[in-house]
Amino acid sequence: MVNLPAVIIANGVGVALMAVLLLSGHKNARNVFFDEKLFFAMAVLTIVLCLSETASFCMDGKLFPLARGINIFLNSLIFCLNMVFCYVWVVYVDYKLFESMERLRRRALPMAVPALVIIAMSAANLFVDVFFTVTEENVYIRTSLAPLTYLVTYGYLIGGALEAYGCRRKAQKYLFMPVLVFLVPIFLGSLLQLLFYGVALIWVSVAVGVVSLYINIQNEASAVDPLTGLYNRQYCNRYLNCETRQTPPPGRRLAGILLDVDAFKIINDTCGHVVGDAALRDVGRVLHRAVSDQDFVARYAGDEFVVFRWVEREEEIRELLAAIRAECARFNGQTDRPYRLFFSMGAAFYDARSDTVESFLVRMDRAMYREKRDRGRTPEQVIPGRTPVVSRGEEMF
């Protein structure tokens, strides 16, 4: 038995949520980058699916010319668009992690195969009973193959979640993608709708999940440096203010490292700012590889970075310094870049009795500059065989 008012209200809420999200995105001039286009494609698909599902429930059991054909078309469309939504989700996760169109081109077809199979079978449902049948009384009935669509749907959703969690370290960037917040309402809504026909919870649940994802995208934009994938200075300040005010874990101290890229101006002046940006991205990758998941790493200024860790022994911070130097040496030994990366680093321990956040950072800064004076790198070490770039302005004048 279909509770039509409840269906209309539930899917109406889903449409309203997605409409607000899309209007907010338009106001903020979004939909420019590929991941943003994918995200808003999911929002549009959610609206279409909410409306299509509502229309299909309204058609169920109605008898007038073409009513049965319309009902079959709407339900076939829902199955097809459901697969499109799931495919867009896994593409979105992959691109959000790696931002590589080349990688997507290699993976696009293999990832699409299950969706294409279900779409083909759903299209066939226009002519023969595959996932559902519609009786002569225009009543929708699932067939024994209907659970297959749920299986493929869950496969895509879970696959995207596993990739998001499993590849975070490999992607070497910090992401605010709590996929469980996105998936849990979808799983609950779809499970209830699978068990109890006439309950419309799938697409309003998807709308709730998409909104939660959107909120976390905004958090990411405000907390993550887009060039390096590390946390930004604003979020670093919040972290420090929070960590220094809390009661330290038993037997632990907050340790910090401030590091500066040696002769970074030489990289910019010799190779140009595009290469300089590539060097900063490489710094982000080096730091991601060197630190653990428990460490906090941020881009503090132009070519200055900070690492924080709660430690039990002073030796731990020396080990972290050694790990960063080792990862930097590994990069220099394997790279084909026109530059080499070297860091000057200064470490300090936060003393809750005498330190402020500012004095803590100042002590790290002083230690870093002492090392820079003692171990500073020459331009020839940073860029072997360097030839300064001539700017267009200098060519003209």
C-alpha positions in Angstrom: 0.0 0.0 0.0 1.4 3.3 -1.1 1.2 6.3 1.3 1.2 8.9 -1.4 1.2 12.0 0.9 4.3 10.6 2.7 6.0 9.9 -0.7 5.3 13.5 -1.9 6.5 15.0 1.4 9.7 12.9 1.6 10.7 13.5 -2.0 9.6 17.1 -1.8 12.1 17.6 1.1 14.8 16.0 -1.1 14.0 18.4 -4.0 14.0 21.4 -1.7 17.4 20.4 -0.1 19.0 20.0 -3.5 17.5 23.2 -4.9 18.9 25.2 -1.9 22.3 23.6 -2.5 22.3 24.3 -6.2 21.2 27.9 -5.7 23.9 28.4 -3.1 26.5 26.9 -5.5 25.3 29.2 -8.3 25.6 32.3 -6.0 29.1 31.3 -5.1 30.1 30.9 -8.8 30.8 27.2 -8.4 30.6 24.5 -11.0 33.9 25.6 -12.5 36.2 22.7 -11.7 35.7 19.1 -12.7 35.0 17.8 -9.2 32.4 20.6 -8.7 30.7 19.7 -11.9 30.5 16.1 -10.8 29.2 17.1 -7.4 26.4 19.3 -8.8 25.6 16.6 -11.4 24.8 14.4 -8.4 22.6 17.1 -7.0 20.7 17.5 -10.3 20.3 13.7 -10.6 18.9 13.6 -7.1 16.2 16.1 -8.0 15.3 14.3 -11.2 15.1 11.0 -9.3 13.0 12.4 -6.5 10.5 13.8 -9.1 10.5 10.6 -11.2 10.0 8.4 -8.2 7.1 10.6 -7.0 5.5 10.5 -10.5 5.9 6.7 -10.6 4.1 6.3 -7.3 1.4 8.7 -8.4 0.9 6.6 -11.6 0.7 3.3 -9.8 -2.7 1.7 -10.1 -4.1 4.6 -12.3 -6.0 3.6 -15.3 -6.2 5.9 -18.3 -4.8 5.8 -21.9 -0.9 5.4 -21.9 -0.9 5.1 -18.1 0.8 1.7 -18.1 3.4 2.8 -20.7 4.2 5.9 -18.7 4.6 3.9 -15.5 7.0 1.4 -17.2 9.0 4.3 -18.7 9.3 6.1 -15.3 10.5 3.0 -13.4 13.0 2.1 -16.2 14.3 5.7 -16.0 14.7 5.5 -12.3 16.8 2.3 -12.6 19.0 3.9 -15.3 19.5 7.2 -13.5 20.3 5.4 -10.2 23.2 3.7 -12.0 24.4 7.0 -13.5 24.3 8.6 -10.0 26.4 5.7 -8.5 28.9 5.9 -11.4 29.3 9.7 -10.9 29.9 9.1 -7.2 32.9 6.8 -7.8 34.3 9.1 -10.5 33.9 12.0 -8.0 35.8 10.2 -5.3 38.6 9.1 -7.6 39.1 12.6 -9.0 38.8 14.2 -5.5 41.6 12.0 -4.3 44.0 12.2 -7.3 42.9 15.1 -9.5 44.1 13.2 -12.5 42.2 13.1 -15.8 44.7 10.7 -17.2 44.0 8.3 -14.3 40.2 8.7 -14.9 40.5 8.0 -18.6 42.3 4.7 -17.8 39.7 3.7 -15.1 36.5 5.2 -16.6 35.4 2.2 -18.7 36.2 -0.6 -16.3 34.4 1.3 -13.5 31.4 1.9 -15.9 30.9 -1.8 -16.9 28.5 -2.8 -14.0 26.5 0.4 -14.5 26.2 -0.1 -18.2 25.0 -3.7 -17.7 22.2 -2.6 -15.4 21.3 0.4 -17.7 21.0 -2.0 -20.6 18.8 -4.4 -18.6 16.7 -1.4 -17.4 16.2 -0.2 -21.0 15.2 -3.8 -21.9 12.5 -3.5 -19.2 10.7 -1.2 -21.5 9.8 -4.3 -23.6 10.2 -7.3 -21.4 10.0 -7.9 -17.6 13.5 -7.7 -16.1 13.6 -5.9 -12.8 9.9 -5.2 -12.5 6.6 -5.9 -14.2 3.6 -3.6 -14.5 0.3 -5.5 -14.5 -2.6 -4.7 -16.8 -4.1 -2.9 -13.8 -1.0 -0.7 -13.9 0.4 -2.0 -10.6 4.2 -2.1 -10.2 5.7 -5.4 -9.0 9.4 -6.2 -8.5 10.8 -9.4 -10.1 13.4 -11.7 -8.6 16.2 -9.8 -10.4 15.4 -6.5 -8.6 17.8 -7.1 -5.8 20.6 -7.2 -8.4 20.3 -3.4 -8.8 20.7 -2.9 -5.1 23.7 -5.1 -5.1 25.4 -3.1 -7.8 24.4 0.1 -6.2 25.9 -0.9 -2.8 29.0 -2.1 -4.7 29.5 1.3 -6.2 28.8 3.2 -2.9 31.0 0.9 -0.8 33.7 0.9 -3.5 33.9 4.7 -3.4 34.0 4.6 0.4 36.9 2.1 0.5 38.8 4.1 -2.1 38.3 7.3 -0.1 39.7 5.7 3.1 42.3 3.4 1.6 43.9 5.9 -0.8 44.1 8.9 1.5 47.8 8.3 2.1 48.5 7.5 -1.5 46.7 10.6 -2.7 48.9 12.7 -0.3 46.4 15.3 0.6 44.0 16.0 3.5 40.4 15.7 2.6 37.2 16.3 4.6 35.3 13.4 3.1 33.5 11.6 5.9 31.9 9.1 3.5 30.1 7.3 6.3 28.1 10.5 6.9 27.2 10.3 3.2 26.5 6.6 3.0 24.7 5.7 6.2 21.4 7.5 5.4 21.5 6.1 1.9 21.9 2.5 3.1 19.2 2.9 5.7 16.8 4.5 3.3 17.4 2.0 0.5 17.2 -0.9 2.8 13.8 0.2 4.2 12.5 0.8 0.7 13.7 -2.6 -0.5 12.0 -4.3 2.4 8.8 -2.2 2.3 7.5 -1.2 -1.1 5.5 2.0 -0.9 8.0 3.7 1.5 9.9 6.5 -0.4 13.1 7.1 1.5 16.0 6.4 -0.9 16.3 9.8 -2.6 15.5 12.0 0.3 18.2 10.0 2.1 20.6 10.6 -0.8 19.7 14.3 -0.6 20.7 14.4 3.1 23.9 12.6 2.2 24.8 15.1 -0.5 24.1 18.0 1.7 26.4 16.6 4.4 29.1 16.1 1.7 28.6 19.7 0.6 29.1 21.0 4.1 32.3 19.1 4.4 33.5 20.3 1.0 33.1 23.8 2.4 35.1 22.8 5.5 37.8 21.5 3.3 38.0 24.7 1.2 38.5 26.7 4.4 41.0 24.4 6.0 43.2 22.9 3.2 45.8 24.6 1.1 44.8 23.9 -2.5 48.4 23.9 -3.8 50.0 21.4 -1.5 47.0 19.5 -0.1 48.2 20.3 3.4 46.3 22.2 6.1 46.5 26.0 5.7 47.6 28.6 8.2 44.1 29.5 9.3 43.4 25.9 10.3 46.9 25.6 11.8 46.1 28.5 14.1 42.9 26.9 15.2 44.7 23.6 15.8 47.4 25.3 17.9 44.9 27.3 20.0 42.9 24.1 20.7 45.9 21.8 21.4 47.7 24.3 23.7 44.6 24.9 25.8 43.8 21.3 26.4 45.2 19.1 29.2 48.2 17.3 27.7 47.8 13.5 27.3 49.6 11.7 30.2 53.4 11.7 29.7 53.2 13.6 26.4 54.4 17.0 25.2 53.5 18.9 22.1 56.5 19.2 19.8 56.7 21.3 16.7 58.9 21.6 13.7 59.1 24.7 11.5 60.8 24.1 8.2 61.7 26.4 5.4 62.6 25.4 1.8 66.2 26.4 1.2 66.8 28.8 -1.7 63.2 28.7 -2.8 63.5 32.2 -4.3 66.3 30.7 -6.6 63.9 28.1 -7.9 61.3 30.8 -8.7 63.8 33.2 -10.2 65.6 30.5 -12.3 62.8 28.2 -13.3 59.8 30.5 -13.1 56.8 30.5 -10.8 55.0 27.6 -12.4 58.0 25.4 -11.5 58.0 27.0 -8.1 54.4 25.9 -7.5 55.4 22.4 -8.6 58.2 22.5 -6.0 55.7 23.4 -3.3 53.5 20.6 -4.3 56.5 18.3 -4.1 57.2 19.6 -0.6 53.6 18.6 0.3 54.2 15.1 -1.0 57.5 14.7 0.8 55.9 15.7 4.1 53.0 13.4 3.6 55.3 10.5 3.1 57.5 11.4 6.0 54.9 11.9 8.7 52.4 9.6 10.3 48.6 9.9 10.4 48.8 11.2 13.9 50.9 14.2 12.9 49.6 17.6 12.0 51.2 19.2 8.9 50.4 22.6 7.5 51.7 25.1 5.0 52.4 28.1 7.3 53.5 30.7 4.8 54.9 30.9 1.3 57.6 28.3 1.6 57.4 27.6 5.3 55.7 24.5 6.7 55.0 23.2 10.2 54.7 19.8 11.7 53.2 19.0 15.2 53.3 15.8 17.1 52.5 14.8 20.7 55.5 12.9 21.9 56.6 10.9 25.0 60.3 11.1 24.3 62.6 13.8 22.9 64.0 11.2 20.7 60.7 11.0 18.8 61.1 14.5 17.4 64.7 13.7 16.3 63.4 10.6 14.6 60.8 12.8 12.8 63.4 15.2 11.7 65.5 12.3 10.4 62.4 10.9 8.6 61.8 14.2 6.8 65.5 14.5 5.8 65.5 10.9 4.5 62.3 11.4 2.5 63.7 14.6 1.1 67.0 12.8 0.1 64.9 10.1 -1.5 63.0 12.6 -3.6 66.2 14.3 -4.7 67.7 10.9 -5.7 64.7 9.8 -7.8 63.4 13.0 -9.3 63.9 14.4 -12.8 62.9 17.9 -11.7 65.2 20.8 -12.5 65.6 21.5 -8.8 66.5 19.7 -5.6 64.7 20.2 -2.3 66.5 21.0 1.0 64.9 22.0 4.2 66.2 24.1 7.2 64.3 22.9 10.2 63.9 24.1 13.8 62.2 22.1 16.6 60.8 23.2 19.9 58.6 21.7 22.7 55.6 23.6 24.0 55.8 24.5 27.7 52.4 25.1 29.1 53.8 27.0 32.1 55.7 29.7 30.2 54.7 29.5 26.5 52.1 31.2 24.4 51.4 30.0 20.9 53.4 33.0 19.6 56.5 32.2 21.8 56.3 28.5 20.8 56.4 29.5 17.1 59.2 32.1 17.7 61.4 29.4 19.4 60.8 27.1 16.4 61.6 30.0 14.0 64.9 30.8 15.8 66.0 27.2 15.8 65.2 27.0 12.1 67.3 30.1 11.2 70.2 28.7 13.3 70.2 25.6 11.1 69.8 27.7 8.0 73.0 29.7 8.9 74.9 26.5 9.7 73.6 24.3 6.9 72.4 26.6 4.2 72.4 25.3 0.6 74.0 27.1 -2.3 72.1 27.9 -5.4 74.2 25.4 -7.3 73.0 22.6 -4.9 69.4 23.6 -5.3 69.5 23.9 -9.1 72.5 22.2 -10.7 73.7 24.0 -13.8 71.1 26.7 -13.3 70.3 29.3 -16.0 68.2 32.2 -14.9 64.8 32.6 -16.5 64.4 35.9 -18.5 61.0 37.4 -17.9 58.9 38.7 -20.8 59.2 42.2 -19.4 63.0 42.0 -19.5 62.9 40.7 -23.1 60.8 43.8 -24.1 62.9 46.4 -22.4 
